[in-house]
Amino acid sequence: MSGRKPRSVANPLESAITTPSERILKECHSLYVDSENGLVKIASSLGVRLLPPRKKIIVMIMGNHSAGKSSFINWYAEEHIQKTGVAIETQGFTFITSGRKRESLTGNATLHLYPHFRPLLEFKGLMDYLSAEISTSKQKKFSLVTFVDTPGLVDGDMVYPFDVNSAITWLGEQADLVFVFFDPMGQALCKRTLNIVEKLSEKCGDKLLFYLSKADEAGKETDRQRVMMQIVQELCRRPGLNKCGFEMPTIYIPNPQRPSRCVNQIDGVCQTIEKTINQAVQKTLDQLEKDCDLICSTISSRLEQDRADVTHNKSIRLHSFMCGALGIFLPALFILSFILNTFSKEQLEELLGEGLAWTLSIFTGIVMYSWDWIPEDGQVVFVIFFGAFCYLLLFLAKYFAGRGNKTLTKKEKRTMAEYSDYIQDIVKTKKGKLYEWYLQQCAAEYDL
């Protein structure tokens, strides 16, 4: 047997307490992915693509190697999940999240757990360095956070098996927060780290937060200030990072056995995560309302367009009928006129009756009068043109018949009406209750 000690679990699942924010995010997520009346399914049937909201926020931590990234994650979850040390322990990307069972996942399983990160497949060689760690910890707000531990960054001849700069940049764009840890022990000015940070600042600078990690190991206060000044000077040399209001709190993992007089602002990191979670709840509820309005407006426009198509098709069918009727009636009348002209008036009245014979005699009389009016040498040309005209009428009848727009069936219209009623009566009502419940957690009764 191996001599390794089993990894401890912070707390069993049975003792986990679901927070209001967690319940709201899960409720919203279920409204999207429900197998029968999920918003994603409804929108898909209307040709609209919706993405279900995330149930957790994504916090990516980057920095040079041995900057304390993994140590911070272990401290936050209050469980030893990631390896820590001076060496480059994290060589790939690791997703650390809270779940029902302690488990480690490889690349393919990780992408099944996080399908919205499937574009990582485009980074050649990255799949072998992608993993996930699932912990049962519910400490702090860990149940609502997914941490992304990134490879330790170094300069020099270090060769990564994949495009680490592009991969970190892409992941940073997807994350809700990006923590940049600067190690005061000589690697804080790693150019690779600064290059990535500069790229991220251009695309999502509002997500970037800088921290001087392991601040208790920086020596005296004067040494700490000197390190911070060096980092700030290096950052300000880069146009994309030279911004006003720059902050870099000092943090370190508290150790009762090694008390330090250095100011530790690690609780501020926890507050930042909690604030982002609250914002995520509000954004999710707002997005739920927008998606409901989008689906309802799409249904209304589809039904309105269907009514316009029905009116259009009626007009088209009338045109088709008129052209077809003329295309058949005119040549039939023309031929019938010559046939009836061979009968006398008495014979027609005897065969057809007085009323019908009189009606036909009027039409045939007009046709025969017109025919006699045409010169004999032009009658053949007339027949050719007349035949071409009748063929044109039949062609137009067929053309108009094929110009009709596809309309909704009664079943489709009934289904759309049911979808609209479901969203208005069920989803929006539930969204209102969730918002009210969320506000009850933070506002006084007299404010509601």
C-alpha positions in Angstrom: 0.0 0.0 0.0 1.1 3.5 -0.6 2.3 5.5 2.4 0.4 8.6 1.3 -2.1 10.0 3.8 -5.7 10.3 2.5 -6.8 13.8 1.8 -9.0 15.2 4.4 -12.4 16.6 3.7 -13.4 20.0 5.1 -16.9 19.0 6.0 -19.4 16.3 5.0 -22.1 17.0 2.5 -24.9 16.4 4.9 -23.9 19.4 6.9 -23.8 21.7 3.9 -26.1 24.7 4.2 -27.5 26.1 1.0 -27.2 29.9 0.9 -29.9 32.2 -0.5 -27.6 33.2 -3.4 -26.9 29.6 -4.2 -30.6 28.7 -4.2 -31.4 31.6 -6.4 -28.7 30.8 -9.0 -29.8 27.1 -9.0 -33.5 28.1 -9.4 -32.6 30.4 -12.3 -30.4 27.7 -13.9 -33.2 25.1 -13.6 -35.7 27.5 -15.4 -33.3 27.4 -18.4 -32.4 23.7 -18.5 -35.7 22.1 -17.6 -36.3 19.2 -20.0 -40.0 20.0 -20.6 -40.4 23.8 -20.4 -36.8 25.1 -20.1 -36.1 28.5 -21.6 -33.3 27.0 -23.7 -35.6 24.5 -25.2 -38.4 27.0 -25.9 -36.0 29.5 -27.4 -34.4 26.8 -29.6 -37.9 25.9 -31.0 -38.2 29.6 -32.0 -34.7 29.7 -33.6 -33.2 31.7 -30.8 -30.1 30.6 -29.0 -29.9 31.1 -25.2 -27.2 30.0 -22.8 -28.1 28.9 -19.3 -26.6 31.1 -16.6 -23.7 29.8 -14.6 -24.5 28.5 -11.1 -21.1 29.8 -9.9 -18.7 32.6 -10.6 -15.3 31.9 -12.2 -12.3 33.3 -10.4 -9.0 32.8 -12.2 -5.7 33.2 -10.3 -2.5 33.9 -12.2 1.0 34.9 -11.4 4.6 33.7 -11.3 5.4 30.3 -9.9 5.4 30.1 -6.1 3.3 33.2 -5.8 0.9 31.5 -3.4 -2.0 30.8 -5.9 -2.6 27.2 -4.8 -2.1 28.1 -1.2 -4.8 30.7 -1.3 -7.3 28.3 -2.9 -6.5 25.7 -0.2 -7.0 28.4 2.5 -10.3 29.6 1.0 -11.7 26.1 0.8 -10.1 25.2 4.1 -9.0 21.9 2.5 -5.7 20.7 1.1 -6.7 20.4 -2.5 -3.8 21.8 -4.5 -0.1 21.0 -4.1 2.0 23.9 -2.8 5.7 24.5 -2.8 8.6 26.5 -4.1 8.8 24.4 -7.2 6.4 24.8 -10.2 3.7 22.6 -8.8 0.9 23.7 -11.1 1.9 23.0 -14.7 -1.5 23.2 -16.3 -5.0 24.6 -15.6 -7.0 23.2 -12.7 -10.6 24.0 -12.0 -11.4 23.7 -8.3 -15.0 23.7 -7.3 -17.4 22.4 -4.7 -19.5 19.3 -5.3 -21.1 16.3 -3.8 -18.1 14.0 -3.7 -14.3 14.5 -3.5 -13.1 13.7 -7.0 -10.3 14.5 -9.5 -11.2 14.8 -13.2 -9.1 14.7 -16.3 -9.3 16.9 -19.4 -12.3 15.3 -21.2 -14.3 15.0 -18.0 -13.5 18.6 -17.1 -14.9 19.8 -20.4 -18.1 17.8 -19.8 -18.4 19.5 -16.4 -17.7 22.9 -18.0 -19.1 22.7 -21.6 -18.7 26.5 -22.1 -14.9 26.0 -21.9 -14.8 23.6 -24.9 -13.0 26.2 -27.0 -9.9 25.2 -24.9 -9.7 22.2 -27.3 -8.4 24.6 -29.9 -5.2 25.1 -27.9 -2.9 22.3 -29.1 -1.4 20.2 -26.3 -3.6 21.8 -23.6 -5.9 18.8 -23.0 -3.2 16.8 -21.3 -2.7 19.6 -18.8 -6.4 20.3 -18.0 -8.0 18.9 -14.9 -10.6 19.6 -12.2 -10.7 19.0 -8.5 -14.1 18.6 -6.8 -14.2 19.2 -3.1 -17.1 18.8 -0.6 -16.1 22.0 1.2 -18.7 24.6 1.8 -16.5 27.0 3.7 -16.9 30.8 3.1 -18.6 31.2 -0.3 -16.8 28.2 -1.9 -20.1 26.6 -3.0 -20.6 29.5 -5.3 -17.1 29.8 -6.7 -15.0 27.9 -9.2 -11.3 28.7 -9.0 -9.1 28.4 -12.0 -5.5 27.7 -10.9 -3.1 28.6 -13.8 0.4 27.5 -14.5 3.2 29.2 -12.6 4.8 31.7 -15.0 8.5 32.1 -15.4 10.9 33.8 -17.9 14.0 32.4 -19.6 14.2 29.0 -21.3 11.1 27.5 -19.8 9.1 25.8 -22.5 5.4 25.2 -22.0 3.7 22.3 -23.9 1.0 24.7 -25.1 0.5 28.4 -25.8 0.2 29.4 -22.2 -0.1 33.1 -22.9 -3.1 32.8 -25.2 -4.7 30.2 -23.0 -4.5 32.3 -19.9 -5.7 35.4 -21.8 -8.8 33.5 -23.2 -9.6 32.1 -19.8 -9.3 35.5 -18.2 -11.9 36.8 -20.7 -14.3 34.2 -19.6 -13.8 34.6 -15.8 -15.7 36.9 -13.6 -12.6 37.9 -11.6 -8.9 37.7 -12.4 -6.5 37.8 -9.4 -2.9 38.6 -10.2 -0.6 37.5 -7.4 2.9 39.1 -7.3 5.4 37.3 -5.2 7.8 39.6 -3.4 10.6 37.0 -3.4 12.3 38.0 -6.7 9.8 36.8 -9.4 7.3 39.6 -9.1 8.6 41.3 -12.3 8.3 38.3 -14.5 7.9 39.7 -18.0 5.7 36.8 -19.1 3.2 37.6 -16.3 3.3 41.3 -17.1 2.7 40.7 -20.8 -0.4 38.6 -20.1 -1.7 41.1 -17.6 -1.3 43.9 -20.2 -3.3 41.9 -22.8 -6.0 41.2 -20.2 -6.1 44.8 -19.2 -6.9 45.8 -22.8 -9.9 43.4 -23.0 -11.2 43.1 -19.5 -9.4 45.5 -17.2 -12.4 45.8 -14.9 -11.9 42.2 -13.8 -8.2 42.5 -12.9 -7.2 42.8 -9.3 -3.6 42.9 -8.1 -2.3 41.5 -4.8 1.2 41.3 -3.2 1.0 37.7 -2.0 3.2 36.2 0.7 3.6 39.8 2.1 4.7 38.4 5.5 7.8 37.0 3.8 8.9 40.3 2.3 11.0 41.2 5.3 10.6 44.5 7.1 8.1 47.2 6.2 10.7 49.1 4.3 11.5 46.0 2.2 7.9 45.5 1.5 7.4 49.1 0.4 10.4 48.8 -1.9 9.1 45.7 -3.6 5.7 47.3 -4.1 7.3 50.4 -5.6 9.3 48.2 -8.0 6.2 46.4 -9.1 4.2 49.6 -9.5 7.0 51.2 -11.5 7.2 48.2 -13.8 3.4 48.2 -14.4 3.3 52.0 -15.0 5.9 51.6 -17.7 3.3 49.8 -19.8 0.7 52.1 -21.3 -2.1 49.6 -20.9 -1.5 49.3 -17.2 -0.8 52.9 -16.3 -4.1 53.8 -14.8 -5.2 56.0 -11.9 -6.6 54.4 -8.8 -4.2 51.5 -8.9 -4.4 49.3 -5.8 -2.3 46.3 -4.7 -3.3 45.1 -1.2 -0.9 42.9 0.8 -2.1 39.5 1.6 -0.7 36.3 3.1 -2.1 33.0 4.5 -2.6 33.6 8.3 -0.5 31.3 10.5 -1.2 31.4 14.3 2.2 29.8 14.8 4.0 32.6 12.9 2.3 35.9 13.8 3.3 38.8 11.6 3.0 42.6 12.1 2.3 43.0 8.3 -1.1 44.2 7.4 -3.1 41.3 6.0 -5.9 42.3 3.6 -6.9 38.7 2.7 -10.4 39.3 4.1 -10.8 41.9 1.5 -10.3 39.3 -1.2 -13.2 37.3 0.4 -15.3 40.4 0.4 -14.5 41.0 -3.3 -15.6 37.4 -4.1 -18.8 37.8 -2.1 -19.6 41.1 -3.8 -19.1 39.5 -7.3 -21.4 36.6 -6.3 -24.1 39.1 -5.3 -23.6 41.0 -8.6 -23.8 37.6 -10.4 -27.2 36.9 -8.7 -28.5 40.3 -9.8 -27.1 39.9 -13.4 -28.7 36.4 -13.6 -32.1 37.7 -12.5 -31.9 40.6 -14.9 -30.8 38.4 -17.7 -33.7 36.0 -16.9 -36.1 38.9 -17.4 -34.4 40.0 -20.7 -34.5 36.4 -22.0 -38.2 36.1 -21.1 -38.9 39.4 -22.9 -36.9 38.2 -25.9 -38.9 34.9 -26.2 -42.2 36.7 -25.7 -41.3 39.3 -28.3 -40.2 36.6 -30.7 -43.5 34.7 -30.3 -45.4 37.9 -30.8 -43.5 38.8 -34.0 -43.8 35.2 -35.3 -47.6 35.2 -34.7 -47.9 38.7 -36.3 -45.8 37.6 -39.2 -48.0 34.5 -39.6 -51.1 36.7 -39.8 -49.4 38.8 -42.5 -48.5 35.6 -44.3 -52.1 34.3 -44.2 -53.3 37.6 -45.7 -50.6 37.4 -48.3 -51.4 33.8 -49.2 -55.1 34.7 -49.7 -54.1 37.5 -52.2 -51.7 35.1 -53.9 -54.4 32.4 -54.2 -56.9 34.9 -55.7 -54.3 35.9 -58.3 -53.5 32.3 -59.1 -57.2 31.4 -59.4 -58.0 34.3 -61.7 -55.1 33.6 -64.0 -55.9 29.9 -64.1 -59.6 30.4 -64.6 -58.9 32.8 -67.5 -56.3 30.5 -69.0 -58.8 27.7 -69.2 -62.0 29.7 -69.8 -60.8 31.8 -72.8 -59.6 28.9 -75.0 -62.6 26.8 -74.0 -64.9 29.6 -75.0 -63.0 30.1 -78.3 -63.3 26.4 -79.2 -66.9 26.1 -78.0 -67.9 29.2 -80.1 -66.9 27.4 -83.3 -68.6 24.2 -82.3 -71.9 25.9 -81.3 -71.8 28.0 -84.5 -72.4 24.8 -86.5 -75.8 24.5 -84.8 -78.9 26.5 -85.5 -80.7 28.5 -82.9 -83.6 26.1 -82.8 -81.3 23.1 -82.3 -79.5 24.8 -79.4 -82.8 25.7 -77.6 -83.9 22.1 -78.0 -80.6 20.7 -76.7 -79.7 23.2 -73.9 -83.0 25.1 -73.1 -84.0 28.6 -74.0 -82.1 30.4 -71.2 -78.7 28.7 -71.5 -78.9 28.8 -75.3 -79.5 32.5 -75.2 -76.6 33.1 -72.8 -74.2 31.0 -74.9 -75.3 32.7 -78.1 -74.3 36.1 -76.7 -70.7 34.9 -75.8 -70.3 33.0 -79.1 -71.7 35.9 -81.0 -69.1 38.2 -79.6 -66.3 35.7 -80.3 -67.5 35.0 -83.9 -68.0 38.7 -84.6 -64.4 39.3 -83.4 -63.2 36.4 -85.5 -65.0 37.7 -88.6 -63.5 41.2 -88.0 -59.9 39.7 -88.3 -58.6 39.5 -91.8 -58.2 35.9 -93.1 -54.5 36.2 -93.6 -54.1 37.3 -89.9 -56.3 34.6 -88.4 -53.4 32.1 -88.0 -51.2 34.7 -86.3 -54.1 35.6 -84.0 -54.6 31.9 -83.0 -50.8 31.7 -82.2 -50.8 34.8 -80.1 -54.1 33.8 -78.4 -52.6 30.4 -77.5 -49.5 32.0 -76.2 -51.5 34.4 -74.1 -53.6 31.6 -72.6 -50.4 29.6 -71.9 -49.0 32.8 -70.2 -52.1 32.9 -68.0 -51.6 29.3 -66.9 -48.0 29.9 -66.2 -48.8 32.9 -64.1 -51.4 30.8 -62.2 -48.7 28.2 -61.4 -46.2 30.9 -60.5 -48.5 32.6 -58.1 -49.5 29.3 -56.5 -45.8 28.7 -55.7 -45.3 32.1 -54.2 -47.2 31.5 -51.0 -45.4 31.8 -47.6 -45.3 28.9 -45.1 -47.7 29.5 -42.3 -48.0 28.1 -38.8 -50.2 25.1 -38.1 -53.0 25.3 -35.5 -50.8 23.1 -33.3 -47.8 25.4 -33.6 -49.8 28.5 -32.8 -51.4 26.8 -29.8 -47.9 25.7 -28.6 -46.6 29.3 -29.0 -49.5 30.7 -27.0 -48.9 28.1 -24.3 -45.2 29.1 -24.2 -46.1 32.8 -23.9 -48.6 32.1 -21.1 -46.0 29.9 -19.3 -43.4 32.6 -19.4 -45.7 35.4 -18.4 -47.6 33.5 -15.6 -44.9 31.1 -14.3 -41.3 32.2 -15.2 -41.8 36.0 -14.7 -43.8 35.4 -11.5 -41.1 33.2 -10.1 -38.4 35.7 -11.2 -40.2 38.4 -9.2 -40.4 36.2 -6.1 -36.7 35.3 -6.4 -35.8 39.0 -6.7 -38.0 39.9 -3.7 -36.5 37.0 -1.7 -33.0 38.2 -2.6 -33.7 41.7 -1.5 -35.1 40.5 1.8 -31.7 39.1 2.6 -30.1 42.5 2.4 -32.7 45.2 2.8 -34.8 46.3 5.8 -38.5 45.5 5.8 -39.5 49.1 5.6 -37.4 49.5 2.4 -39.4 46.8 0.6 
